[in-house]
């Protein structure tokens, strides 16, 4: 498979630069040692040294595996980089997950996407069964045929930096332009792109409603939006800080997770009015949520290391501690057949967790390429989960009820 680089993310000519290099996106100089200049020149073209210093650390095999998903280096230079990183940032154990056995079986299959360093995310299933994703840092949309492994990438406007992708039933692909204040529509047949400018500066997560409208959150702008794809009419409202995940229940209510306050919102799709439910503890923050068949809401309380349940009828809220503890940072979350699935995003490896509300028991698995972060789930028509690893440029599928756990890269 041809694998390219993002915007010249790796520029070999830069490896001759001498002296400490401050990270472009945060962090300070790396420790002295053979390979430091090479690491700084290559890695800080895309991210800051803070992501290296703050990592869980890996052995040489782990660092080489991660590097190979981000950039293409000659073997001799890759060996120098790997030795340097493994020597100064070795594998640590404090972020190891607590893994629990249980009755369920899963099979996890993953693919590395063609353009390295793109930060693949928010995999979604189209009506034809293909898997789509956004390459946020490369401003692209990708399509995967899960049967053949064949992939194709579509270039979006360079400044779009799409956060989320949502396939439409008519075959079009919609995305949120997180950096160019737009909602976009891609026609995969022609490659034509239509953009809808928004007042919100950072359209984030999105969902299509049964009424045909496209609803989205804008985290930094603290806004919610509704776009009519037929007319292009856009309605936007101010809301509580940092709206994040978004889902629609069977009655048509649009549910919003808030990552800037301890609240969950219920948006009326017609009036755009929001009813807020306050989650206990003012430090609670929620990124994603899921909806059970009875209309109740499940959520991940990322800052408290818990998952929670809201009954909108009574306002009753109950929470359970995640197996790996208060720093496990639950992130992506989905409900499949009234069973809750989520990941512990701060653990290394990143961990897939199952919670059965009937028994109140947890079960968990290490994600094979779990050196990145799963930031969102998509439930397929077959009741499986689509996942991704932003740091290691992978998309994948979790087959629930499979007989074995495997990985294909």
C-alpha positions in Angstrom: 0.0 0.0 0.0 1.3 3.5 -0.9 1.6 5.6 2.2 2.2 9.3 1.9 3.1 12.1 4.3 1.0 15.0 5.4 2.0 18.4 4.0 5.6 17.5 4.0 5.3 16.6 7.7 8.6 14.9 7.5 11.2 17.0 5.6 14.4 15.0 5.5 16.5 18.1 4.8 15.6 19.4 8.2 17.5 16.6 10.0 20.7 18.6 9.7 19.4 21.4 12.0 21.5 21.6 15.1 20.5 22.6 18.6 17.4 22.3 20.7 14.1 23.0 18.9 11.1 24.3 20.8 7.9 22.4 19.8 5.6 24.2 17.5 2.5 23.1 19.5 3.8 23.1 23.1 6.6 21.5 25.1 10.3 22.3 25.6 13.6 20.9 24.5 14.2 17.2 24.6 17.0 15.6 26.6 20.4 15.7 25.1 21.6 12.5 23.3 22.3 11.0 20.0 19.2 11.4 17.8 17.7 14.4 19.6 18.1 16.8 16.6 16.6 14.2 14.3 13.6 13.6 16.5 13.0 17.4 16.9 13.3 18.1 13.2 11.0 15.2 12.2 8.4 15.1 15.0 7.8 18.8 15.6 6.7 19.4 12.1 3.4 17.9 13.1 3.1 18.1 16.9 4.9 19.4 20.0 7.5 17.7 22.1 4.9 17.7 24.9 3.3 14.7 23.2 6.6 12.8 23.5 7.4 13.9 27.0 3.8 13.2 28.2 3.5 9.8 26.6 3.4 6.6 28.5 6.7 5.6 26.9 7.5 2.5 24.9 10.2 0.0 24.3 12.0 0.1 20.9 9.4 -2.1 19.3 6.6 0.1 20.5 8.3 3.3 19.4 9.1 1.9 16.0 5.6 0.7 15.5 4.2 4.2 16.4 6.8 6.0 14.2 5.9 3.8 11.2 2.3 5.0 11.4 3.3 8.7 11.4 6.1 9.0 8.9 8.4 7.3 6.5 12.1 7.3 7.5 15.1 5.6 6.0 15.9 2.5 8.2 19.1 3.9 9.6 17.4 7.2 10.7 14.4 5.3 12.0 16.8 3.2 14.1 18.4 6.3 15.6 15.1 7.9 16.4 13.8 4.7 18.0 16.9 4.2 20.1 16.7 7.8 21.3 13.1 7.6 22.2 13.3 4.2 23.9 16.3 5.3 25.9 14.9 8.6 27.2 11.1 7.7 27.2 11.0 4.0 28.2 7.8 2.1 28.8 6.1 3.0 32.1 3.6 1.0 34.0 1.5 3.5 35.9 -1.0 3.8 33.0 -1.5 0.0 32.5 -5.2 -0.8 32.5 -7.0 -3.1 34.8 -8.3 -5.8 32.5 -11.4 -7.8 33.6 -12.5 -11.1 32.2 -16.1 -11.8 31.2 -18.6 -13.7 29.0 -18.4 -11.7 25.8 -16.0 -12.4 22.9 -14.9 -9.7 20.4 -12.7 -9.6 17.3 -10.9 -6.3 16.6 -9.7 -5.7 13.1 -7.6 -2.5 12.2 -6.2 -0.9 9.1 -3.5 1.7 8.7 -4.8 4.5 6.5 -2.8 5.6 3.5 -1.8 9.2 4.4 0.5 9.0 7.5 0.2 11.6 10.2 -3.4 12.6 9.2 -5.0 11.8 12.6 -7.7 9.5 11.4 -10.9 9.7 13.5 -14.6 9.3 13.8 -15.1 6.3 11.5 -18.6 5.9 10.3 -20.6 3.4 8.2 -22.2 4.4 4.9 -25.4 2.8 3.6 -23.3 0.6 1.2 -21.4 -0.9 4.1 -18.2 1.1 3.4 -16.3 2.7 6.3 -15.5 6.4 6.1 -13.3 8.5 8.3 -11.8 12.0 8.5 -8.1 12.7 8.3 -8.3 15.8 10.4 -4.7 17.1 10.1 -4.6 16.3 6.3 -8.1 17.8 5.6 -9.3 14.7 3.9 -12.1 12.1 3.9 -11.3 8.4 3.5 -13.3 5.4 2.3 -12.5 1.8 3.3 -14.0 -1.3 1.8 -13.9 -3.7 4.8 -14.2 -6.7 2.6 -11.2 -6.1 0.4 -9.2 -3.6 2.5 -9.2 -1.2 -0.5 -9.0 2.5 0.5 -9.4 5.8 -1.2 -8.9 9.3 0.1 -10.6 12.5 -1.0 -9.0 15.9 -0.5 -11.2 18.4 1.2 -10.5 22.2 1.4 -7.1 22.6 2.9 -8.2 24.7 5.9 -11.2 22.5 6.8 -9.5 20.1 9.2 -12.7 18.0 9.4 -13.5 16.7 12.9 -16.5 14.4 12.2 -17.9 12.6 9.2 -21.6 11.6 8.8 -22.7 9.6 5.7 -26.1 10.4 4.3 -28.6 7.9 3.1 -28.3 9.3 -0.5 -24.6 8.4 -0.6 -23.2 11.8 0.1 -20.7 12.3 2.8 -21.1 15.2 5.3 -18.4 16.6 7.5 -17.7 19.4 10.0 -15.0 21.9 9.0 -13.5 22.4 12.4 -11.0 25.0 11.3 -12.7 26.8 8.4 -16.1 27.4 10.1 -18.1 25.3 7.7 -20.3 22.2 7.3 -19.3 20.4 4.1 -20.9 17.9 1.7 -18.8 15.6 -0.5 -20.2 13.8 -3.5 -18.0 10.7 -3.7 -19.0 10.0 -7.3 -17.9 13.4 -8.7 -15.6 14.6 -5.9 -17.6 17.8 -5.8 -17.6 19.6 -2.4 -20.3 22.1 -1.2 -19.6 24.2 1.8 -22.0 25.9 4.1 -20.5 28.7 6.2 -21.4 28.8 9.9 -21.4 31.4 12.5 -19.8 28.9 14.9 -16.0 29.0 14.5 -15.4 25.3 15.1 -18.2 22.8 14.0 -17.4 19.6 15.9 -19.6 16.5 16.2 -22.8 16.0 14.1 -25.7 13.7 13.4 -28.6 13.5 10.9 -32.0 13.6 12.4 -35.1 11.7 11.1 -36.5 15.0 10.1 -33.7 15.3 7.5 -31.8 18.1 9.3 -28.1 18.0 10.2 -27.4 19.0 13.8 -24.0 19.8 15.1 -22.0 21.0 18.1 -19.3 23.7 18.2 -17.1 23.2 21.2 -15.0 26.3 21.5 -17.8 28.6 20.2 -20.3 27.1 22.7 -23.0 26.8 20.0 -25.4 24.3 18.6 -26.4 24.3 14.9 -29.1 23.0 12.6 -28.6 22.9 8.8 -31.3 22.1 6.3 -29.5 20.2 3.5 -32.3 21.0 1.0 -32.3 24.8 1.4 -29.0 25.5 3.1 -30.8 27.4 5.9 -28.8 27.4 9.0 -30.0 28.0 12.6 -27.4 28.4 15.4 -27.9 29.1 19.1 -25.6 29.8 22.1 -25.4 27.1 24.7 -23.4 25.9 27.8 -19.6 25.7 27.5 -18.0 23.2 25.2 -20.8 21.1 23.7 -19.2 17.9 22.4 -21.0 14.6 21.6 -24.4 14.5 20.0 -27.1 11.8 19.6 -30.8 11.5 18.7 -33.2 9.3 20.6 -36.2 7.4 19.3 -38.5 10.3 20.1 -36.4 12.8 18.1 -34.8 14.6 21.0 -31.2 15.7 20.3 -28.9 14.9 23.3 -25.8 16.9 23.9 -22.7 16.0 26.1 -20.9 19.0 27.6 -17.2 19.0 28.1 -17.0 22.4 29.7 -19.6 22.0 32.4 -21.2 19.2 34.4 -24.3 19.0 32.2 -26.2 17.0 29.6 -28.6 18.8 27.3 -31.8 17.8 25.6 -32.4 19.9 22.5 -35.8 20.3 21.0 -35.2 19.8 17.2 -38.0 22.2 16.2 -37.7 25.1 18.7 -33.9 24.7 19.4 -34.6 25.1 23.1 -32.3 23.1 25.5 -33.3 21.5 28.8 -30.3 20.9 31.0 -29.6 18.0 33.4 -26.8 18.6 35.9 -24.5 15.8 36.7 -23.2 15.5 40.3 -19.8 17.1 41.1 -19.0 20.4 39.4 -15.7 18.9 38.1 -17.6 16.3 36.0 -17.1 16.6 32.2 -18.8 14.5 29.5 -17.5 13.9 26.0 -19.8 11.2 24.6 -23.1 9.6 25.4 -25.4 6.8 24.2 -29.1 6.0 24.3 -30.7 2.9 25.6 -33.9 1.3 24.2 -36.0 2.8 27.0 -34.8 6.3 26.2 -32.4 6.6 29.2 -29.0 8.1 28.7 -25.6 6.6 29.3 -22.5 8.8 29.4 -18.8 8.7 30.2 -17.7 11.1 33.0 -14.1 11.6 31.7 -12.7 13.7 34.5 -14.0 11.5 37.3 -13.2 8.1 35.7 -16.8 7.0 35.8 -19.7 6.0 33.5 -23.1 7.3 34.4 -26.8 6.8 33.7 -29.5 9.5 33.4 -33.2 8.8 33.5 -34.8 11.9 31.9 -38.2 11.1 33.3 -37.2 11.3 36.9 -33.9 13.1 36.6 -32.2 10.3 38.5 -28.5 9.9 37.9 -26.3 7.0 39.0 -22.6 6.5 38.3 -20.1 3.5 38.4 -16.3 3.8 38.7 -14.4 2.5 35.6 -12.2 -0.5 36.3 -8.9 1.4 35.8 -9.8 4.0 38.3 -10.4 7.8 38.5 -7.7 8.7 35.9 -8.9 6.2 33.3 -10.7 9.0 31.3 -13.7 7.3 29.6 -14.1 8.9 26.2 -15.9 7.2 23.3 -19.2 5.6 24.3 -22.0 3.6 22.6 -25.0 1.5 23.6 -25.5 -1.8 21.7 -28.5 -4.0 22.7 -28.7 -2.0 25.9 -25.1 -2.9 26.9 -22.7 0.0 27.3 -19.3 0.0 25.5 -16.7 2.7 26.0 -12.9 3.1 26.2 -10.5 4.1 28.9 -8.5 6.6 26.9 -5.7 7.4 29.3 -4.6 3.8 29.7 -1.8 2.3 27.6 -2.9 0.3 25.8 -6.1 2.1 25.2 -8.8 -0.2 26.6 -12.2 -1.3 25.3 -14.7 -1.8 28.1 -18.1 -3.5 28.3 -20.6 -2.8 31.0 -23.7 -4.8 31.5 -26.4 -2.8 33.3 -28.3 -5.9 34.3 -25.4 -7.5 36.2 -23.5 -4.3 36.8 -20.3 -6.1 35.7 -17.5 -4.9 33.6 -15.3 -6.7 31.0 -12.4 -5.2 29.2 -9.8 -5.8 26.4 -6.6 -4.1 25.3 -7.0 -2.5 21.9 -4.2 -4.1 19.7 -2.9 -0.8 18.5 -3.8 1.0 21.7 -1.0 3.6 21.7 -3.4 6.2 20.4 -6.9 7.3 21.5 -10.3 6.2 20.4 -12.4 9.4 20.5 -15.7 8.2 19.1 -17.7 5.0 18.3 -20.1 4.3 15.5 -22.6 1.4 15.8 -23.0 -0.5 12.6 -26.2 -1.9 11.2 -24.9 -5.3 12.3 -24.5 -4.1 15.9 -20.7 -3.9 15.8 -18.5 -0.9 16.7 -16.3 1.2 14.4 -13.2 2.6 16.1 -10.1 4.5 15.2 -6.7 5.5 16.7 -5.9 9.1 16.0 -2.2 8.9 17.1 -1.4 5.8 15.1 -3.6 6.5 12.0 -5.8 3.5 12.1 -9.5 2.8 11.6 -11.1 -0.5 12.8 -14.1 -2.6 13.6 -15.0 -4.4 16.8 -17.1 -7.5 16.0 -19.2 -8.2 19.0 -19.8 -11.9 19.7 -16.9 -13.1 17.6 -14.9 -16.1 18.7 -11.4 -14.7 18.9 -9.6 -11.4 19.3 -7.3 -10.6 16.3 -5.7 -7.6 14.6 -5.1 -7.0 11.0 -3.0 -3.9 10.1 
